[in-house]
Amino acid sequence: MENCIFCKVVKRELSAEIVYEDNEILAFRDINPQAPIHILIIPKKHIGSLNEIEIDDINLIGKIFIVAKNIAKQFKIDSSGYRIVLNTNFGAGQSVYHIHFHLLGGRFFRWPPG
């Protein structure tokens, strides 16, 4: 997508503090962190939201959760606990329409959220 901010990060047109990258996935620190550890994990392939996932994306989306688990371990929050958040559309708080998973940790989270 031409104007997608996360696609621009993938193409290195915008900078980000990258913590993980492979051929399909990029993870970087959120510029507006909501927890001491706040990492965004995105597929490099542009998918606008959860509503746009297709059956062909099943391995990619599954791999994102493995990457999230490994990043949690890297940042030493795997034992204390962490949260993965996926917002879909405006009413749920999605502000960038490129699917992204928030990995949050380093503090206590209450339930229910927001």
N, CA, C and O atoms as CSV, one atom per row, in Angstrom:
chain,resi,resn,atom,element,x,y,z
A,1,MET,N,N,0.837,-1.181,0.000
A,1,MET,CA,C,0.000,0.000,0.000
A,1,MET,C,C,0.883,1.245,0.000
A,1,MET,O,O,1.837,1.349,0.772
A,2,GLU,N,N,0.560,2.147,-0.844
A,2,GLU,CA,C,1.394,3.321,-1.061
A,2,GLU,C,C,1.501,4.242,0.156
A,2,GLU,O,O,2.595,4.716,0.460
A,3,ASN,N,N,0.406,4.504,0.852
A,3,ASN,CA,C,0.429,5.441,1.974
A,3,ASN,C,C,0.428,4.761,3.339
A,3,ASN,O,O,0.255,5.435,4.354
A,4,CYS,N,N,0.612,3.473,3.387
A,4,CYS,CA,C,0.590,2.744,4.650
A,4,CYS,C,C,1.886,2.982,5.415
A,4,CYS,O,O,2.976,2.702,4.916
A,5,ILE,N,N,1.755,3.499,6.621
A,5,ILE,CA,C,2.924,3.830,7.431
A,5,ILE,C,C,3.765,2.586,7.751
A,5,ILE,O,O,4.992,2.667,7.784
A,6,PHE,N,N,3.123,1.450,7.986
A,6,PHE,CA,C,3.891,0.242,8.302
A,6,PHE,C,C,4.567,-0.323,7.054
A,6,PHE,O,O,5.662,-0.877,7.153
A,7,CYS,N,N,3.947,-0.198,5.893
A,7,CYS,CA,C,4.625,-0.603,4.657
A,7,CYS,C,C,5.865,0.260,4.433
A,7,CYS,O,O,6.883,-0.224,3.939
A,8,LYS,N,N,5.776,1.533,4.797
A,8,LYS,CA,C,6.944,2.415,4.680
A,8,LYS,C,C,8.051,2.002,5.646
A,8,LYS,O,O,9.231,2.131,5.320
A,9,VAL,N,N,7.690,1.511,6.819
A,9,VAL,CA,C,8.696,0.991,7.752
A,9,VAL,C,C,9.353,-0.253,7.150
A,9,VAL,O,O,10.575,-0.394,7.196
A,10,VAL,N,N,8.549,-1.147,6.590
A,10,VAL,CA,C,9.078,-2.357,5.956
A,10,VAL,C,C,10.065,-1.993,4.848
A,10,VAL,O,O,11.115,-2.623,4.724
A,11,LYS,N,N,9.735,-0.980,4.041
A,11,LYS,CA,C,10.590,-0.553,2.922
A,11,LYS,C,C,11.739,0.351,3.363
A,11,LYS,O,O,12.547,0.781,2.540
A,12,ARG,N,N,11.809,0.637,4.661
A,12,ARG,CA,C,12.839,1.513,5.245
A,12,ARG,C,C,12.713,2.969,4.781
A,12,ARG,O,O,13.687,3.722,4.785
A,13,GLU,N,N,11.503,3.345,4.384
A,13,GLU,CA,C,11.231,4.739,4.055
A,13,GLU,C,C,10.984,5.542,5.329
A,13,GLU,O,O,11.143,6.763,5.336
A,14,LEU,N,N,10.599,4.864,6.398
A,14,LEU,CA,C,10.459,5.449,7.729
A,14,LEU,C,C,11.287,4.600,8.678
A,14,LEU,O,O,11.384,3.384,8.518
A,15,SER,N,N,11.882,5.255,9.668
A,15,SER,CA,C,12.730,4.511,10.597
A,15,SER,C,C,11.902,3.955,11.753
A,15,SER,O,O,10.840,4.473,12.099
A,16,ALA,N,N,12.428,2.886,12.330
A,16,ALA,CA,C,11.818,2.260,13.498
A,16,ALA,C,C,12.930,1.524,14.239
A,16,ALA,O,O,13.944,1.145,13.653
A,17,GLU,N,N,12.718,1.331,15.533
A,17,GLU,CA,C,13.670,0.568,16.325
A,17,GLU,C,C,13.295,-0.910,16.210
A,17,GLU,O,O,12.473,-1.422,16.969
A,18,ILE,N,N,13.909,-1.568,15.258
A,18,ILE,CA,C,13.578,-2.949,14.926
A,18,ILE,C,C,14.195,-3.895,15.951
A,18,ILE,O,O,15.370,-3.776,16.299
A,19,VAL,N,N,13.380,-4.837,16.427
A,19,VAL,CA,C,13.861,-5.835,17.382
A,19,VAL,C,C,13.875,-7.238,16.782
A,19,VAL,O,O,14.489,-8.145,17.344
A,20,TYR,N,N,13.198,-7.424,15.637
A,20,TYR,CA,C,13.184,-8.722,14.969
A,20,TYR,C,C,12.822,-8.510,13.510
A,20,TYR,O,O,11.995,-7.663,13.173
A,21,GLU,N,N,13.460,-9.301,12.649
A,21,GLU,CA,C,13.092,-9.278,11.237
A,21,GLU,C,C,13.470,-10.603,10.598
A,21,GLU,O,O,14.523,-11.174,10.882
A,22,ASP,N,N,12.586,-11.080,9.727
A,22,ASP,CA,C,12.899,-12.187,8.833
A,22,ASP,C,C,12.255,-11.861,7.486
A,22,ASP,O,O,11.871,-10.714,7.254
A,23,ASN,N,N,12.133,-12.829,6.609
A,23,ASN,CA,C,11.599,-12.559,5.271
A,23,ASN,C,C,10.124,-12.165,5.261
A,23,ASN,O,O,9.658,-11.526,4.319
A,24,GLU,N,N,9.390,-12.546,6.306
A,24,GLU,CA,C,7.939,-12.334,6.315
A,24,GLU,C,C,7.434,-11.402,7.400
A,24,GLU,O,O,6.332,-10.866,7.287
A,25,ILE,N,N,8.223,-11.199,8.454
A,25,ILE,CA,C,7.740,-10.511,9.650
A,25,ILE,C,C,8.742,-9.455,10.093
A,25,ILE,O,O,9.954,-9.629,9.963
A,26,LEU,N,N,8.214,-8.367,10.613
A,26,LEU,CA,C,9.028,-7.293,11.178
A,26,LEU,C,C,8.437,-6.939,12.540
A,26,LEU,O,O,7.218,-6.856,12.690
A,27,ALA,N,N,9.294,-6.732,13.520
A,27,ALA,CA,C,8.843,-6.325,14.856
A,27,ALA,C,C,9.678,-5.131,15.296
A,27,ALA,O,O,10.897,-5.116,15.124
A,28,PHE,N,N,9.015,-4.135,15.863
A,28,PHE,CA,C,9.697,-2.914,16.261
A,28,PHE,C,C,8.984,-2.283,17.448
A,28,PHE,O,O,7.815,-2.564,17.711
A,29,ARG,N,N,9.704,-1.433,18.153
A,29,ARG,CA,C,9.145,-0.755,19.324
A,29,ARG,C,C,8.067,0.243,18.897
A,29,ARG,O,O,8.218,0.948,17.900
A,30,ASP,N,N,6.988,0.290,19.661
A,30,ASP,CA,C,5.911,1.244,19.428
A,30,ASP,C,C,6.399,2.642,19.812
A,30,ASP,O,O,7.064,2.808,20.835
A,31,ILE,N,N,6.073,3.644,18.996
A,31,ILE,CA,C,6.523,5.005,19.300
A,31,ILE,C,C,5.686,5.664,20.402
A,31,ILE,O,O,6.058,6.719,20.916
A,32,ASN,N,N,4.563,5.045,20.764
A,32,ASN,CA,C,3.716,5.538,21.845
A,32,ASN,C,C,3.448,4.377,22.807
A,32,ASN,O,O,2.325,3.878,22.881
A,33,PRO,N,N,4.477,3.948,23.542
A,33,PRO,CA,C,4.333,2.724,24.340
A,33,PRO,C,C,3.298,2.847,25.454
A,33,PRO,O,O,3.184,3.873,26.124
A,34,GLN,N,N,2.545,1.752,25.625
A,34,GLN,CA,C,1.535,1.667,26.672
A,34,GLN,C,C,1.982,0.763,27.814
A,34,GLN,O,O,1.220,0.501,28.745
A,35,ALA,N,N,3.212,0.294,27.736
A,35,ALA,CA,C,3.807,-0.563,28.763
A,35,ALA,C,C,5.318,-0.443,28.618
A,35,ALA,O,O,5.801,-0.004,27.574
A,36,PRO,N,N,6.075,-0.826,29.646
A,36,PRO,CA,C,7.540,-0.763,29.527
A,36,PRO,C,C,8.080,-1.515,28.305
A,36,PRO,O,O,9.048,-1.076,27.684
A,37,ILE,N,N,7.461,-2.635,27.966
A,37,ILE,CA,C,7.768,-3.349,26.729
A,37,ILE,C,C,6.533,-3.248,25.851
A,37,ILE,O,O,5.466,-3.741,26.215
A,38,HIS,N,N,6.675,-2.613,24.699
A,38,HIS,CA,C,5.561,-2.490,23.753
A,38,HIS,C,C,6.139,-2.625,22.351
A,38,HIS,O,O,6.711,-1.684,21.800
A,39,ILE,N,N,5.980,-3.799,21.799
A,39,ILE,CA,C,6.522,-4.130,20.489
A,39,ILE,C,C,5.365,-4.366,19.524
A,39,ILE,O,O,4.388,-5.028,19.874
A,40,LEU,N,N,5.472,-3.834,18.323
A,40,LEU,CA,C,4.510,-4.109,17.266
A,40,LEU,C,C,5.087,-5.192,16.373
A,40,LEU,O,O,6.240,-5.110,15.950
A,41,ILE,N,N,4.290,-6.198,16.089
A,41,ILE,CA,C,4.709,-7.296,15.226
A,41,ILE,C,C,3.791,-7.279,14.012
A,41,ILE,O,O,2.570,-7.376,14.139
A,42,ILE,N,N,4.398,-7.155,12.830
A,42,ILE,CA,C,3.604,-7.030,11.603
A,42,ILE,C,C,4.086,-8.015,10.546
A,42,ILE,O,O,5.266,-8.362,10.501
A,43,PRO,N,N,3.160,-8.465,9.692
A,43,PRO,CA,C,3.612,-9.174,8.504
A,43,PRO,C,C,4.141,-8.140,7.509
A,43,PRO,O,O,3.624,-7.025,7.441
A,44,LYS,N,N,5.149,-8.498,6.750
A,44,LYS,CA,C,5.624,-7.588,5.711
A,44,LYS,C,C,4.599,-7.458,4.591
A,44,LYS,O,O,4.523,-6.428,3.920
A,45,LYS,N,N,3.829,-8.492,4.401
A,45,LYS,CA,C,2.736,-8.457,3.432
A,45,LYS,C,C,1.653,-7.529,3.971
A,45,LYS,O,O,1.275,-7.627,5.138
A,46,HIS,N,N,1.158,-6.641,3.139
A,46,HIS,CA,C,0.098,-5.739,3.589
A,46,HIS,C,C,-1.224,-6.498,3.703
A,46,HIS,O,O,-1.755,-7.021,2.723
A,47,ILE,N,N,-1.728,-6.537,4.922
A,47,ILE,CA,C,-3.070,-7.049,5.213
A,47,ILE,C,C,-3.713,-5.959,6.065
A,47,ILE,O,O,-3.207,-5.639,7.141
A,48,GLY,N,N,-4.804,-5.395,5.605
A,48,GLY,CA,C,-5.385,-4.227,6.260
A,48,GLY,C,C,-5.853,-4.461,7.687
A,48,GLY,O,O,-5.631,-3.620,8.558
A,49,SER,N,N,-6.494,-5.588,7.934
A,49,SER,CA,C,-7.013,-5.883,9.269
A,49,SER,C,C,-7.304,-7.372,9.353
A,49,SER,O,O,-7.136,-8.104,8.378
A,50,LEU,N,N,-7.734,-7.803,10.500
A,50,LEU,CA,C,-8.135,-9.201,10.678
A,50,LEU,C,C,-9.212,-9.590,9.675
A,50,LEU,O,O,-9.272,-10.736,9.231
A,51,ASN,N,N,-10.053,-8.643,9.326
A,51,ASN,CA,C,-11.128,-8.913,8.369
A,51,ASN,C,C,-10.622,-9.258,6.972
A,51,ASN,O,O,-11.378,-9.785,6.157
A,52,GLU,N,N,-9.358,-8.969,6.685
A,52,GLU,CA,C,-8.800,-9.230,5.353
A,52,GLU,C,C,-7.917,-10.468,5.294
A,52,GLU,O,O,-7.363,-10.778,4.239
A,53,ILE,N,N,-7.776,-11.178,6.404
A,53,ILE,CA,C,-6.972,-12.400,6.396
A,53,ILE,C,C,-7.664,-13.449,5.537
A,53,ILE,O,O,-8.882,-13.623,5.597
A,54,GLU,N,N,-6.867,-14.140,4.743
A,54,GLU,CA,C,-7.354,-15.229,3.897
A,54,GLU,C,C,-6.759,-16.546,4.379
A,54,GLU,O,O,-5.814,-16.544,5.169
A,55,ILE,N,N,-7.288,-17.648,3.926
A,55,ILE,CA,C,-6.794,-18.964,4.315
A,55,ILE,C,C,-5.316,-19.122,3.950
A,55,ILE,O,O,-4.583,-19.828,4.643
A,56,ASP,N,N,-4.877,-18.479,2.883
A,56,ASP,CA,C,-3.465,-18.543,2.485
A,56,ASP,C,C,-2.536,-17.873,3.498
A,56,ASP,O,O,-1.324,-18.085,3.448
A,57,ASP,N,N,-3.076,-17.075,4.408
A,57,ASP,CA,C,-2.275,-16.371,5.419
A,57,ASP,C,C,-2.114,-17.171,6.701
A,57,ASP,O,O,-1.479,-16.694,7.641
A,58,ILE,N,N,-2.666,-18.365,6.766
A,58,ILE,CA,C,-2.695,-19.122,8.018
A,58,ILE,C,C,-1.296,-19.367,8.587
A,58,ILE,O,O,-1.094,-19.208,9.791
A,59,ASN,N,N,-0.339,-19.745,7.762
A,59,ASN,CA,C,1.014,-19.992,8.271
A,59,ASN,C,C,1.688,-18.705,8.726
A,59,ASN,O,O,2.391,-18.693,9.737
A,60,LEU,N,N,1.477,-17.629,7.987
A,60,LEU,CA,C,2.056,-16.341,8.352
A,60,LEU,C,C,1.522,-15.868,9.699
A,60,LEU,O,O,2.299,-15.446,10.556
A,61,ILE,N,N,0.231,-15.931,9.892
A,61,ILE,CA,C,-0.364,-15.471,11.150
A,61,ILE,C,C,0.071,-16.376,12.303
A,61,ILE,O,O,0.360,-15.889,13.396
A,62,GLY,N,N,0.121,-17.664,12.071
A,62,GLY,CA,C,0.622,-18.573,13.101
A,62,GLY,C,C,2.067,-18.280,13.464
A,62,GLY,O,O,2.437,-18.321,14.637
A,63,LYS,N,N,2.880,-17.985,12.465
A,63,LYS,CA,C,4.291,-17.673,12.709
A,63,LYS,C,C,4.446,-16.406,13.556
A,63,LYS,O,O,5.384,-16.298,14.347
A,64,ILE,N,N,3.534,-15.458,13.391
A,64,ILE,CA,C,3.588,-14.225,14.185
A,64,ILE,C,C,3.525,-14.561,15.680
A,64,ILE,O,O,4.210,-13.929,16.484
A,65,PHE,N,N,2.722,-15.534,16.048
A,65,PHE,CA,C,2.625,-15.903,17.463
A,65,PHE,C,C,3.900,-16.578,17.966
A,65,PHE,O,O,4.265,-16.401,19.129
A,66,ILE,N,N,4.576,-17.335,17.131
A,66,ILE,CA,C,5.868,-17.913,17.511
A,66,ILE,C,C,6.887,-16.795,17.693
A,66,ILE,O,O,7.660,-16.811,18.650
A,67,VAL,N,N,6.893,-15.832,16.788
A,67,VAL,CA,C,7.791,-14.679,16.908
A,67,VAL,C,C,7.479,-13.910,18.189
A,67,VAL,O,O,8.401,-13.492,18.890
A,68,ALA,N,N,6.210,-13.716,18.506
A,68,ALA,CA,C,5.822,-13.005,19.731
A,68,ALA,C,C,6.359,-13.724,20.961
A,68,ALA,O,O,6.910,-13.092,21.862
A,69,LYS,N,N,6.202,-15.030,20.999
A,69,LYS,CA,C,6.708,-15.829,22.124
A,69,LYS,C,C,8.215,-15.660,22.261
A,69,LYS,O,O,8.720,-15.509,23.374
A,70,ASN,N,N,8.934,-15.681,21.158
A,70,ASN,CA,C,10.393,-15.541,21.196
A,70,ASN,C,C,10.828,-14.144,21.609
A,70,ASN,O,O,11.822,-13.988,22.318
A,71,ILE,N,N,10.097,-13.131,21.176
A,71,ILE,CA,C,10.412,-11.754,21.594
A,71,ILE,C,C,10.146,-11.597,23.088
A,71,ILE,O,O,10.930,-10.960,23.791
A,72,ALA,N,N,9.057,-12.167,23.575
A,72,ALA,CA,C,8.776,-12.109,25.014
A,72,ALA,C,C,9.925,-12.731,25.801
A,72,ALA,O,O,10.327,-12.204,26.839
A,73,LYS,N,N,10.442,-13.825,25.322
A,73,LYS,CA,C,11.588,-14.464,25.977
A,73,LYS,C,C,12.824,-13.576,25.884
A,73,LYS,O,O,13.556,-13.430,26.863
A,74,GLN,N,N,13.062,-12.983,24.718
A,74,GLN,CA,C,14.200,-12.076,24.513
A,74,GLN,C,C,14.160,-10.910,25.502
A,74,GLN,O,O,15.201,-10.508,26.022
A,75,PHE,N,N,12.980,-10.368,25.765
A,75,PHE,CA,C,12.827,-9.227,26.661
A,75,PHE,C,C,12.543,-9.649,28.104
A,75,PHE,O,O,12.259,-8.814,28.963
A,76,LYS,N,N,12.625,-10.957,28.356
A,76,LYS,CA,C,12.505,-11.516,29.701
A,76,LYS,C,C,11.162,-11.221,30.370
A,76,LYS,O,O,11.094,-10.950,31.569
A,77,ILE,N,N,10.101,-11.281,29.573
A,77,ILE,CA,C,8.753,-11.120,30.127
A,77,ILE,C,C,7.931,-12.390,29.936
A,77,ILE,O,O,6.733,-12.411,30.219
A,78,ASP,N,N,8.579,-13.445,29.455
A,78,ASP,CA,C,7.857,-14.687,29.194
A,78,ASP,C,C,7.357,-15.336,30.477
A,78,ASP,O,O,6.304,-15.974,30.472
A,79,SER,N,N,8.091,-15.186,31.574
A,79,SER,CA,C,7.664,-15.785,32.846
A,79,SER,C,C,6.709,-14.891,33.621
A,79,SER,O,O,5.749,-15.374,34.221
A,80,SER,N,N,6.969,-13.593,33.609
A,80,SER,CA,C,6.126,-12.670,34.382
A,80,SER,C,C,4.773,-12.444,33.733
A,80,SER,O,O,3.787,-12.177,34.420
A,81,GLY,N,N,4.722,-12.550,32.419
A,81,GLY,CA,C,3.458,-12.408,31.700
A,81,GLY,C,C,3.480,-11.275,30.701
A,81,GLY,O,O,4.167,-10.269,30.884
A,82,TYR,N,N,2.729,-11.454,29.657
A,82,TYR,CA,C,2.619,-10.451,28.607
A,82,TYR,C,C,1.267,-10.599,27.931
A,82,TYR,O,O,0.565,-11.594,28.112
A,83,ARG,N,N,0.925,-9.602,27.160
A,83,ARG,CA,C,-0.361,-9.584,26.477
A,83,ARG,C,C,-0.121,-9.338,24.990
A,83,ARG,O,O,0.748,-8.553,24.609
A,84,ILE,N,N,-0.908,-10.024,24.155
A,84,ILE,CA,C,-0.928,-9.776,22.716
A,84,ILE,C,C,-2.280,-9.150,22.405
A,84,ILE,O,O,-3.324,-9.703,22.751
A,85,VAL,N,N,-2.254,-7.993,21.748
A,85,VAL,CA,C,-3.491,-7.276,21.430
A,85,VAL,C,C,-3.568,-7.067,19.922
A,85,VAL,O,O,-2.591,-6.675,19.284
A,86,LEU,N,N,-4.735,-7.331,19.373
A,86,LEU,CA,C,-5.018,-7.093,17.961
A,86,LEU,C,C,-6.315,-6.302,17.884
A,86,LEU,O,O,-7.377,-6.807,18.247
A,87,ASN,N,N,-6.230,-5.076,17.416
A,87,ASN,CA,C,-7.414,-4.235,17.257
A,87,ASN,C,C,-7.886,-4.328,15.810
A,87,ASN,O,O,-7.074,-4.309,14.885
A,88,THR,N,N,-9.198,-4.429,15.617
A,88,THR,CA,C,-9.747,-4.512,14.268
A,88,THR,C,C,-10.779,-3.411,14.072
A,88,THR,O,O,-11.851,-3.415,14.677
A,89,ASN,N,N,-10.426,-2.487,13.221
A,89,ASN,CA,C,-11.238,-1.343,12.820
A,89,ASN,C,C,-11.300,-0.260,13.910
A,89,ASN,O,O,-10.892,-0.465,15.053
A,90,PHE,N,N,-11.814,0.867,13.509
A,90,PHE,CA,C,-11.775,2.089,14.316
A,90,PHE,C,C,-12.396,1.933,15.700
A,90,PHE,O,O,-11.823,2.385,16.691
A,91,GLY,N,N,-13.546,1.306,15.772
A,91,GLY,CA,C,-14.252,1.163,17.042
A,91,GLY,C,C,-13.487,0.364,18.077
A,91,GLY,O,O,-13.745,0.487,19.274
A,92,ALA,N,N,-12.557,-0.448,17.629
A,92,ALA,CA,C,-11.730,-1.243,18.541
A,92,ALA,C,C,-10.366,-0.605,18.773
A,92,ALA,O,O,-9.549,-1.142,19.521
A,93,GLY,N,N,-10.113,0.542,18.134
A,93,GLY,CA,C,-8.860,1.254,18.363
A,93,GLY,C,C,-7.807,1.084,17.291
A,93,GLY,O,O,-6.675,1.532,17.474
A,94,GLN,N,N,-8.144,0.444,16.165
A,94,GLN,CA,C,-7.149,0.313,15.098
A,94,GLN,C,C,-6.959,1.662,14.443
A,94,GLN,O,O,-7.914,2.262,13.949
A,95,SER,N,N,-5.712,2.147,14.438
A,95,SER,CA,C,-5.424,3.445,13.834
A,95,SER,C,C,-4.553,3.327,12.590
A,95,SER,O,O,-4.530,4.241,11.766
A,96,VAL,N,N,-3.840,2.222,12.443
A,96,VAL,CA,C,-3.049,1.962,11.236
A,96,VAL,C,C,-3.653,0.718,10.592
A,96,VAL,O,O,-3.736,-0.339,11.218
A,97,TYR,N,N,-4.069,0.853,9.345
A,97,TYR,CA,C,-4.745,-0.250,8.666
A,97,TYR,C,C,-3.746,-1.136,7.909
A,97,TYR,O,O,-3.770,-1.265,6.684
A,98,HIS,N,N,-2.883,-1.727,8.709
A,98,HIS,CA,C,-1.960,-2.799,8.333
A,98,HIS,C,C,-1.959,-3.671,9.578
A,98,HIS,O,O,-1.520,-3.227,10.638
A,99,ILE,N,N,-2.437,-4.891,9.471
A,99,ILE,CA,C,-2.598,-5.727,10.652
A,99,ILE,C,C,-1.324,-5.705,11.499
A,99,ILE,O,O,-0.218,-5.861,10.982
A,100,HIS,N,N,-1.498,-5.510,12.791
A,100,HIS,CA,C,-0.352,-5.479,13.698
A,100,HIS,C,C,-0.770,-5.991,15.060
A,100,HIS,O,O,-1.882,-5.757,15.534
A,101,PHE,N,N,0.157,-6.694,15.663
A,101,PHE,CA,C,-0.061,-7.314,16.958
A,101,PHE,C,C,0.790,-6.564,17.977
A,101,PHE,O,O,2.001,-6.433,17.803
A,102,HIS,N,N,0.163,-6.075,19.030
A,102,HIS,CA,C,0.878,-5.390,20.104
A,102,HIS,C,C,1.325,-6.438,21.117
A,102,HIS,O,O,0.499,-7.173,21.658
A,103,LEU,N,N,2.613,-6.507,21.371
A,103,LEU,CA,C,3.137,-7.338,22.444
A,103,LEU,C,C,3.451,-6.385,23.592
A,103,LEU,O,O,4.328,-5.530,23.471
A,104,LEU,N,N,2.742,-6.531,24.698
A,104,LEU,CA,C,2.863,-5.628,25.842
A,104,LEU,C,C,3.301,-6.406,27.074
A,104,LEU,O,O,2.795,-7.498,27.335
A,105,GLY,N,N,4.233,-5.851,27.825
A,105,GLY,CA,C,4.678,-6.505,29.051
A,105,GLY,C,C,5.481,-5.564,29.918
A,105,GLY,O,O,5.695,-4.399,29.582
A,106,GLY,N,N,5.917,-6.096,31.034
A,106,GLY,CA,C,6.726,-5.295,31.949
A,106,GLY,C,C,5.922,-4.548,32.994
A,106,GLY,O,O,6.476,-3.755,33.755
A,107,ARG,N,N,4.619,-4.793,33.040
A,107,ARG,CA,C,3.763,-4.222,34.077
A,107,ARG,C,C,2.564,-5.139,34.256
A,107,ARG,O,O,2.329,-6.036,33.446
A,108,PHE,N,N,1.803,-4.906,35.331
A,108,PHE,CA,C,0.609,-5.696,35.597
A,108,PHE,C,C,-0.536,-5.186,34.733
A,108,PHE,O,O,-0.731,-3.977,34.605
A,109,PHE,N,N,-1.288,-6.099,34.144
A,109,PHE,CA,C,-2.453,-5.745,33.330
A,109,PHE,C,C,-3.722,-6.201,34.045
A,109,PHE,O,O,-3.780,-7.297,34.602
A,110,ARG,N,N,-4.712,-5.356,34.019
A,110,ARG,CA,C,-6.001,-5.678,34.629
A,110,ARG,C,C,-6.934,-6.263,33.577
A,110,ARG,O,O,-6.712,-6.125,32.374
A,111,TRP,N,N,-7.972,-6.914,34.059
A,111,TRP,CA,C,-8.998,-7.458,33.173
A,111,TRP,C,C,-10.354,-7.026,33.681
A,111,TRP,O,O,-10.582,-7.110,34.887
A,112,PRO,N,N,-11.245,-6.582,32.871
A,112,PRO,CA,C,-11.130,-6.504,31.425
A,112,PRO,C,C,-10.335,-5.276,30.985
A,112,PRO,O,O,-10.250,-4.291,31.718
A,113,PRO,N,N,-9.755,-5.340,29.787
A,113,PRO,CA,C,-9.008,-4.185,29.276
A,113,PRO,C,C,-9.966,-3.077,28.819
A,113,PRO,O,O,-11.153,-3.313,28.596
A,114,GLY,N,N,-9.421,-1.873,28.689
A,114,GLY,CA,C,-10.085,-0.694,28.157
A,114,GLY,C,C,-11.528,-0.746,28.132
A,114,GLY,O,O,-12.173,0.208,27.697
